[in-house]
Amino acid sequence: MTPDEKKRIEDARRAWEARTLKPALDKTPDRPGLFAGSDGAPLERLFTPEHTAAQDYVRDLGFPGEFPYTRGVQPTMFRGRLWTMRQYAGFGSAAETNQRYRYLLAQGQTGLSVAFDLPTQMGYDADHPMARSEVGKVGVSIGGVEDMAELFEGIPLDRASTSMTINATAAILLCLYIAVAERQGIPAEKLSGTVQNDILKEYIARGTYIYPPAPSMRLITDMFAFCKDRVPRWNTISISGYHMREAGCTAAQEVGFTLANAVAYVTAAQAVGLRVDEFAPQLSFFFNAHNHLLEEIAKFRAARRLWARIMTDRFGARDPRSVMLRFHAQTAGSMLTAQQPENNIVRVTVQALAAILGGCQSLHTNSMDEALALPTESAVRTALRTQQVLAYESGVADTVDPVGGSFAVEALTRRLEEEAETYIAKIDGLGGSVSAIAFMQREIQESAYRYQQEVESRARIVVGVNDFVLDEPPPGHLFEVNPAVGQAMGERIGRLRASRDAGRAAQALEAIDRAARGRDNLMPLILDAVRARVTLGEICDSLRTVFGVHQPSVVF
């Protein structure tokens, strides 16, 4: 923008403010409440070209499918292929969850997403005393290769794209998946999908860790090295801002903390001798789709641009696939309300729209009843139908980056990028993400506390919670997990141990123990162990013996 153009717009704005805006405000002032983004910072009443004057189109936006990928990672985006509709599901036994997968696929779901129960996430078999009350409650229970085979019964793994939300035990679950594919006659190089495998956000915000950071990072880089040769179509990590946002962080913190964690993973991989363009194309990301439509669209665009610049300038990546930020989005579970759960359908629609307009590669839409229980079939069908209506009826998938060029969206994109860069610089100054865990925890807690104060003071309105409230009985007909599943799964694990080749299983565990004490890549040995029907809990116990367990320092 030339100085003359800038002055002409400034003069016109001032004239509008005096001639048109002031009389309108004198007659009808702004309604009470918070006109702000997730960080509480006020939003402009109006955005104009003044707010984007510093933007250079080619440098900062460019074209979809080209650096800096602000406008999307594919040239045609959803005109060529829609995002993967990947509904997250898992409960009870593998057989029960398999039935839900078949139902979702029949309803038009285009990718699988596995929710594991807490014992599986924490590395305990179903018969362990720590596990019994939680088996199958918030996800599916997986203890060995037979469970994994049953989970995917009748689903050809060379044609399925599977995402597994698993972190501390990610290496074992991926090996179980490979072993099941082998049983189907499918080689590992034909498998496609994602394993979350992001342990840093577990230390920061979620808590399903097992080992201390150093051996946990080793397991992650072992997977990077193994998959680049053996499972080349697999995304080896999904670096996740979602859970930090669920814990209460702002949009800028979500981007900054997530990309700082990603920097830590890339740095760790380089430290063990991997070249950036060998493993970076298999990195992916996972973000929250929250309530503020414009801020969320801008957040996704800012994250893409910032990551492209980090990978190019900081790590010297040259393969375009190494610098593309490809991401899965899930609508915000923390924004679902138990009160008037039908309102959640509208919330999820707005959040899904933000993810689509922000250029996601896959999407999960939460079900209206998830603030109360695991979703019923009818609720999860409505959640999937939400994606389908947006895809096929709304028109938002027909144009690449349709909000690109909006003064508001471009200004918010720049602001979020700059705020995220500031957070990354602070984390760098603290020695990187592993050293900055306490800092990130404090920032999240302060943001969560401020948000709760805004809700309690009614500066932020949550429909059905602090305004438009109804006196109504709690909803019925909720989903319930079979209470007998824990005992049944524990007995199943016992039968597996009794029927396997005990000598072969013991040798496999001894090999893992030796490798854990040395430097060899653990992935091939874990794969040999699950082929020998060693259980997930047994492998984790072997690694606990060598690595120890993480002792958190809780920050308040």
Secondary structure as GFF3:
##gff-version 3
##sequence-region A 1 556
A	DSSP	alpha_helix	3	16	.	.	.	ID=ss1
A	DSSP	pi_helix	17	21	.	.	.	ID=ss2
A	DSSP	alpha_helix	22	27	.	.	.	ID=ss3
A	DSSP	three_ten_helix	49	52	.	.	.	ID=ss4
A	DSSP	pi_helix	57	61	.	.	.	ID=ss5
A	DSSP	three_ten_helix	77	79	.	.	.	ID=ss6
A	DSSP	beta_strand	84	89	.	.	.	ID=ss7
A	DSSP	alpha_helix	94	106	.	.	.	ID=ss8
A	DSSP	beta_strand	111	115	.	.	.	ID=ss9
A	DSSP	alpha_helix	118	122	.	.	.	ID=ss10
A	DSSP	three_ten_helix	132	134	.	.	.	ID=ss11
A	DSSP	alpha_helix	145	151	.	.	.	ID=ss12
A	DSSP	beta_strand	161	165	.	.	.	ID=ss13
A	DSSP	alpha_helix	170	183	.	.	.	ID=ss14
A	DSSP	three_ten_helix	188	190	.	.	.	ID=ss15
A	DSSP	beta_strand	192	195	.	.	.	ID=ss16
A	DSSP	alpha_helix	200	201	.	.	.	ID=ss17
A	DSSP	pi_helix	202	206	.	.	.	ID=ss18
A	DSSP	alpha_helix	213	230	.	.	.	ID=ss19
A	DSSP	beta_strand	234	235	.	.	.	ID=ss20
A	DSSP	beta_strand	237	240	.	.	.	ID=ss21
A	DSSP	alpha_helix	242	247	.	.	.	ID=ss22
A	DSSP	alpha_helix	251	271	.	.	.	ID=ss23
A	DSSP	alpha_helix	276	279	.	.	.	ID=ss24
A	DSSP	three_ten_helix	280	282	.	.	.	ID=ss25
A	DSSP	beta_strand	283	289	.	.	.	ID=ss26
A	DSSP	alpha_helix	293	309	.	.	.	ID=ss27
A	DSSP	pi_helix	310	314	.	.	.	ID=ss28
A	DSSP	alpha_helix	320	323	.	.	.	ID=ss29
A	DSSP	beta_strand	327	331	.	.	.	ID=ss30
A	DSSP	three_ten_helix	333	335	.	.	.	ID=ss31
A	DSSP	alpha_helix	343	357	.	.	.	ID=ss32
A	DSSP	beta_strand	362	364	.	.	.	ID=ss33
A	DSSP	alpha_helix	377	392	.	.	.	ID=ss34
A	DSSP	alpha_helix	407	429	.	.	.	ID=ss35
A	DSSP	alpha_helix	437	456	.	.	.	ID=ss36
A	DSSP	alpha_helix	485	499	.	.	.	ID=ss37
A	DSSP	alpha_helix	502	517	.	.	.	ID=ss38
A	DSSP	alpha_helix	523	531	.	.	.	ID=ss39
A	DSSP	alpha_helix	536	547	.	.	.	ID=ss40
###
